[in-house]
Structure formats: structure tokens, C-alpha cells
Amino acid sequence: MIFLFKDKVLILASFFAFLLLNIIENLVQFTIGRKPESKKIISITKPSREDWVKIIIVTLIFAVLQGVFTSLFNFFFHKEGF
């Protein structure tokens, strides 16, 4: 499938928005998983280098999927006459 320029912009915008927000969310989830007994609302724990790599790889995979699916939904649901 060949993506048009506007589709590429949509893919990139969706990718970077998802990437930024999901890294923050994954960091909070990581902290909750490390300290489930903590009574604080949000207590951020610094992940090790290995854990950062895992977090970023998983986030990148889902960010790519987010961008592609956003573009596909835009393509299929914004045809003329739909």
C-alpha cells in the first residue's frame, strides 16, 4: 500500500504522540510493578538501563502500530461518500 503525504504526516503525528504519552505511562506502570505496596499516589522509580531498553522497544512497537492503524482507519473511513 502506498501512503500519501498526508497519511505520512498522520502516521508520524500519531506515532510521536503515542510514543511520548506511552513512555510516561509505562514508567508509572513500571514503578507500580516495582513497589505495589507503596501508598503514595505516584512515586517514580528510575529503571535500570536494561529496563529502559525493554520499555522503549515495547513502546516503539506499539507506537508504530498506532500510527499505521490510525492511517488505515483514516483511509477507510474518510473516503468520499462514506
C-alpha positions as CSV (number, residue, x, y, z in Angstrom):
1,M,0.0,0.0,0.0
2,I,1.4,3.4,-0.9
3,F,0.7,6.1,1.6
4,L,0.0,9.7,0.5
5,F,1.9,12.6,2.1
6,K,-1.0,13.4,4.3
7,D,-1.0,9.8,5.5
8,K,2.7,10.0,6.3
9,V,2.1,13.2,8.4
10,L,-0.8,11.5,10.2
11,I,1.3,8.4,10.9
12,L,4.2,10.5,12.3
13,A,2.0,12.7,14.4
14,S,0.1,9.7,15.8
15,F,3.5,7.8,16.4
16,F,5.1,10.6,18.3
17,A,2.0,11.5,20.4
18,F,1.6,7.8,21.4
19,L,5.4,7.4,22.0
20,L,5.6,10.4,24.4
21,L,2.4,9.6,26.3
22,N,3.1,5.9,26.5
23,I,6.6,6.2,27.8
24,I,5.3,8.3,30.7
25,E,2.5,5.8,31.3
26,N,4.9,2.8,31.1
27,L,7.3,4.5,33.6
28,V,4.4,4.9,36.0
29,Q,3.3,1.2,35.5
30,F,6.9,0.1,35.9
31,T,7.1,1.9,39.3
32,I,3.8,0.4,40.4
33,G,5.0,-3.0,39.5
34,R,8.2,-2.5,41.5
35,K,6.6,-1.0,44.6
36,P,3.0,-2.3,44.7
37,E,2.8,-1.7,48.5
38,S,3.6,2.0,48.2
39,K,0.8,4.2,49.4
40,K,2.0,7.3,47.5
41,I,-0.2,8.5,44.6
42,I,2.8,8.4,42.1
43,S,6.3,7.5,43.2
44,I,8.6,7.3,40.2
45,T,11.4,4.7,40.4
46,K,14.4,5.1,38.0
47,P,14.5,1.9,35.8
48,S,17.8,0.2,35.1
49,R,19.4,0.6,31.7
50,E,18.1,-2.8,30.7
51,D,14.6,-2.0,31.8
52,W,14.7,1.3,29.9
53,V,15.6,-0.6,26.7
54,K,12.7,-3.0,27.3
55,I,10.3,-0.1,27.9
56,I,11.4,1.8,24.8
57,I,11.4,-1.2,22.5
58,V,7.9,-2.2,23.5
59,T,6.7,1.4,23.3
60,L,8.2,1.8,19.8
61,I,6.5,-1.3,18.6
62,F,3.1,-0.1,19.8
63,A,3.8,3.4,18.5
64,V,4.4,2.1,15.0
65,L,1.2,0.1,15.2
66,Q,-0.7,3.1,16.5
67,G,0.5,5.2,13.5
68,V,-0.3,2.6,10.9
69,F,-3.7,1.8,12.3
70,T,-4.6,5.5,12.6
71,S,-3.7,6.0,8.9
72,L,-5.6,2.9,7.9
73,F,-8.7,3.9,9.8
74,N,-8.4,7.4,8.2
75,F,-8.1,5.9,4.8
76,F,-11.1,3.5,5.1
77,F,-13.5,5.9,7.0
78,H,-12.8,9.1,5.1
79,K,-13.5,8.0,1.6
80,E,-15.8,10.2,-0.4
81,G,-19.4,9.2,0.1
82,F,-18.9,7.4,3.3
